[in-house]
Amino acid sequence: MDEPPVIDARGHRCPIPSLRLRKALEGMAEGERVTLLADDPMARIDVPHLLGQLGSVLVEARDEGRAVAFTVEKRVPVRAG
């Protein structure tokens, strides 16, 4: 499997990492993955919160030096009704 594309948001404070992730997910098909690199400590809270809103899934969060690499899979939420 190919490595997912990487969004490097190191050096940016929230909400910039989450906004960049949201924008990337908007242009992706369901099932595609992307990795976000973020070194803002708030990203550990903001990214899972954003994914809960969008219905996408956090596949992995791993430390990479001072940053966290969040690998996310796009899911399209099922709407009731």
N, C-alpha and C positions, 0 to 999 in steps of 0.2 A: 504494500500500500504506500502511495506517495505521502510525503510529509505535507501537512497542511500549510497553507500560506501563513506568514507571520506578520502581525501588526505590532510594530515596536513603539510602544507608548512610554518607554522609560524616560524619565525626566519631566513628565507631565503630571500635573495634579488632577484629581477628580474634579469635575466629571469627564475630562478629556478622554481617558482610556475607555470608559464606558461608551461615550459618544462614538468613538472610532470603531468599537466593537459593534455597536448597533448598526452603524452605516455599512460595515462589511457584511453583516448578516442579512441586511435588506437586499443585497445584490447576489445572494447565494441561493442555490437550490436546496430543498430539503435533503438532509443526509450528508451534506458537505460539511467539512470541518475547517476551523481556523484557529490559530494560536495567537493569544494576546500576551505580550510581555509588558508588565507594569511594575514599577517600583514604588508607587504610592501605597502606603499601608492601607488606605481606605479601599483600595481595589479589592481586597479580600472580602469586604462587605458588599461593595457596590456591584461587582460583577455577578455574584450569585443572585442578588436582588433583581438586577436587570434580566437575567436569564429566566427567573421566575415570572416576570411580567411578560416576556416574549414567548415563553413556552419552549425555549431551546434548552439543551442539556450540557452541563459541565461534565466533560469526559474525564478530565484530569487537571489537577492544579499541583504544580511541582516548583520547588525553589530552584532558581538559577542565579546563584550569587545573591545580589541584593534584590533581584526581581523575582516575580512569580510568573510562571508561564501557565496560562489558562488555556486549555484546549477545549473548544466548544463545538458541539454538533448542532446544526440548525434543524429545528423541528417546527412544523407548522401546527399551531394549536387547533384543536378540533373545537368548533363553535357549536354550542347547543342551539337547537331550534331550527 
